[in-house]
């Protein structure tokens, strides 16, 4: 059997092309967000109640109760309930005793829930708080993080 001298070049080209396509398809599926199942009404209520509970506890300076709504990752980083209350007072003043809050519909976001809350602070400034909330092994929801940005007349 005689081997065509161009066969190794042909084989190398198709091998590289197939490998590149496989990597491209894998990257597409990894980087494209999966279609998440919508949250059930019961999940939406549970998620909102966790955030409401923490805000109510903060308004009463109940550090222990406010800290109880935090997920284990937050509890580990912050350390203690008094440190958590101090963190909120100093870093998230809009969430410490807000004048008003308006909850938006929670959304599933890559396996966690995103609960947005429109907040007005005691000075009348508008803020948008975005809470990430995660279901725990015991089937409860806990807050894994929060970011707060100025909400200059925008509706979220």
C-alpha positions in Angstrom: 0.0 0.0 0.0 1.3 3.3 -1.0 0.8 6.3 1.4 -0.1 9.6 -0.1 2.5 12.1 1.0 -0.1 14.8 1.5 -2.1 12.6 3.9 -0.3 13.6 7.1 -0.9 17.3 6.3 -4.5 16.6 5.5 -5.0 14.6 8.7 -3.3 17.3 10.8 -5.5 20.0 9.3 -8.8 18.0 10.0 -7.6 17.0 13.4 -6.9 20.6 14.4 -10.2 21.7 13.0 -12.2 19.0 14.8 -10.3 19.8 18.1 -11.0 23.5 17.6 -14.7 22.9 16.9 -15.0 20.7 20.0 -13.4 23.4 22.2 -15.6 26.1 20.6 -18.8 24.0 21.2 -17.8 23.3 24.8 -17.0 26.9 25.4 -20.3 28.0 24.0 -22.2 25.7 26.4 -20.2 26.7 29.4 -20.4 30.4 28.7 -24.0 30.6 27.6 -26.4 30.9 30.5 -28.5 27.9 31.1 -32.3 28.4 30.9 -33.1 28.4 34.6 -36.4 27.1 35.9 -38.5 30.0 37.3 -38.8 30.2 41.1 -42.0 28.8 42.5 -44.3 31.2 44.4 -43.3 29.4 47.7 -39.6 30.0 46.9 -40.3 33.6 46.1 -42.0 34.1 49.5 -39.2 32.3 51.3 -36.5 34.4 49.6 -38.3 37.7 50.3 -39.0 36.7 54.0 -35.3 36.1 54.6 -34.4 39.6 53.4 -37.4 41.1 55.2 -36.4 39.3 58.3 -32.8 40.6 58.2 -34.0 44.2 57.5 -36.4 44.0 60.4 -33.7 42.7 62.7 -31.3 45.5 61.6 -34.0 48.1 62.3 -34.2 46.8 65.9 -30.5 46.5 66.4 -31.0 42.8 66.9 -27.5 41.7 65.7 -28.0 38.0 66.5 -31.2 37.7 64.6 -29.9 39.8 61.6 -26.7 37.6 61.5 -28.8 34.4 61.6 -30.1 35.2 58.0 -26.5 35.2 56.7 -25.2 32.2 54.9 -22.2 30.2 56.3 -19.8 31.9 53.9 -20.7 35.3 55.2 -20.8 34.2 58.9 -17.3 32.8 58.5 -15.9 35.9 56.9 -17.6 38.4 59.3 -17.1 36.4 62.5 -19.7 37.6 65.1 -23.1 39.1 65.2 -21.9 42.4 66.7 -19.2 42.6 63.9 -22.0 42.0 61.4 -24.1 44.8 62.7 -21.1 47.2 62.7 -20.4 46.2 59.1 -23.9 47.0 58.0 -23.9 50.3 59.8 -20.6 51.4 58.3 -20.6 49.8 54.9 -24.4 49.6 54.1 -25.9 52.6 55.9 -28.9 52.6 53.5 -29.9 49.2 54.8 -29.6 50.1 58.5 -33.1 51.5 59.4 -34.3 52.5 55.9 -37.2 54.9 55.6 -38.9 52.7 53.1 -38.4 49.5 51.1 -40.0 48.0 48.0 -39.3 44.5 47.0 -39.1 43.5 43.4 -39.8 40.0 42.2 -36.9 37.6 43.0 -35.2 35.9 40.1 -33.2 32.7 39.7 -29.7 33.6 38.8 -27.3 30.7 38.0 -28.5 28.5 40.9 -28.9 31.4 43.4 -31.7 33.8 43.8 -31.4 37.5 43.2 -33.7 39.6 45.4 -33.7 43.3 44.4 -35.0 45.8 46.9 -35.5 49.5 46.3 -34.6 51.4 49.5 -35.0 55.0 50.6 -32.7 56.0 53.4 -33.5 58.5 56.3 -32.2 61.4 54.1 -34.6 60.6 51.2 -31.9 59.1 49.0 -32.9 56.2 46.7 -30.8 53.0 46.6 -31.1 49.6 44.9 -29.9 46.7 47.0 -29.3 43.4 45.2 -29.2 40.4 47.6 -27.9 37.1 46.5 -29.7 34.3 48.4 -28.9 30.6 48.3 -30.7 27.5 49.3 -28.8 25.7 52.0 -28.5 21.9 52.5 -31.3 22.1 55.2 -33.6 23.6 52.5 -33.6 27.1 54.1 -32.6 30.2 52.2 -29.7 32.4 53.5 -28.1 35.6 52.2 -24.7 35.1 50.6 -24.0 38.7 49.7 -25.4 42.2 49.0 -24.5 45.1 46.9 -26.0 48.6 47.1 -25.9 51.2 44.4 -27.5 54.7 44.2 -30.8 54.6 42.4 -30.9 58.0 40.8 -34.6 58.1 39.7 -34.4 54.8 37.9 -36.8 52.0 38.3 -35.1 48.6 38.5 
